[in-house]
Amino acid sequence: MGVSRRQLLIAGGTLGGLGAASLLHKVFSKNNALSPQESVTLNAPVARSPISSPAPKGLTAPVRGDVRIVVISDLNSQYGSTTYEKEVDQAIAFIPDWQPDLVLCGGDMVAGQKNSLSSDQISAMWEGFDQHIAAPLRQAKIPLGFTIGNHDGSGAISQGKMRFQKDRDLASNYWNNLRHNPGLTFVDKAKFPFYYSFSQNNIFYLVWDASTDRLSEEQLSWVEKSLASSVAQSAKMRIAIGHLPLYAVAIGRNTAGNVLANPDKLRTLLEKNHVHTYISGHHHAYFPGKRGELELLQTGALGSGPRKLINSKQQPFKTLTVVDINLNSESTIYTTYNMNNLSVVDSQTLPRIVVGYNGWVLRRDVNWEELTPQEQKV
């Protein structure tokens, strides 16, 4: 494997009065090797306030990039639940203080995918989601991009029919209600909320329906056309998001059906169209990865059921990630918070490589050549 197009810069710090370790990790394009301060001054930050490092009081405050995204995922609790665990409510209360341009959710916003749930119960879950998550973000005027998870509206097919058509119909009803406008500037919303595209701040976002492990030929054709379009290719950065990841990273999800089929083919499709990052959920384990020319942000769960990474002894924890983007250098900084104790996750405590049943993923600050011979035996 050749040298990655990006190199990683890590800057340490401390976490306010909480006394926990802080770590910011920076990825640069292959033609740039800038200091953290230089990377911030390439483009003026989006005008929001004179504060250059906004964050909730008492938490580590990352330096704001040209664009800031807060990434959350897997918010739900037990089947049919209309409430959320305290870390979800706390995160939503915190988000305006980071002053993001956008919130992205990696799916599983409600707790469906159980045919015994009635239409009234599913509708009540979406109303609970609105009360706890969507409405507070609308009131704060923060756009919400999202991908449908298997518990929101699984696309699983059995005997030629959608197994969870009721879930999908009610998810569509919720998102297409004008009262629930997510505040996005759509490029293509013909198949919204299942797959669609939007743009913001010179970034093109492609959302595909990875609520199950297979993308239909119709959807793949749409992906090809969307990414090759002039609006996508003229953007300074392209980001894709879907619920299931390309490669397995978590114990208990290291099986077929819990990752996308044909991952190398899909990765090649994204790389060919210069997608910078693919953001996914479902595995409930945070891993800032890469493979080839594609970065892979595997988000942890903010709701119930965080999981261990494969080959890691670290206890599972709930996460939220602040992504600061510097457009000229096509670089991103992740500041990921352990929402159990509000410390910043030290990426050096995560495995350098995760090897699942369908392939490997490098931690994004590690190059293949830096691995030991034992680690390279994948």
ABEGO torsion letter per residue (X at the ends): XBBBABBBBBBBBBBEAAGBBBBBBBBBBAABBBBAAAAAAABBBBBABABABBBBBGBBBBBBBABBBBBBBGABBBBGBABBBAAAAAAAAAAAAAGBABBBBAEGABBBGBAABBAAAAAAAAAAAAAAAAAAAAAAGBBBBBBBBAAABBABBBGGBBAAAAAAAAAAAAAABAAABAGBBBABAAAOAABBBBBBGGBBBBBBBAABABBBAAAAAAAAAAAABAAAAABABBBBBBABBABBABBGABBBGABBBGAAAAAAAAAAAGBABBBBBGAGBBBBBBBEABBBBBBBBABBGBBBBBGBABBBBBBBBBBBBBAAAGBBBBBBBBAAAGBBBBAAABBABBBBAAEBBBBAABBAAABBAAAABX
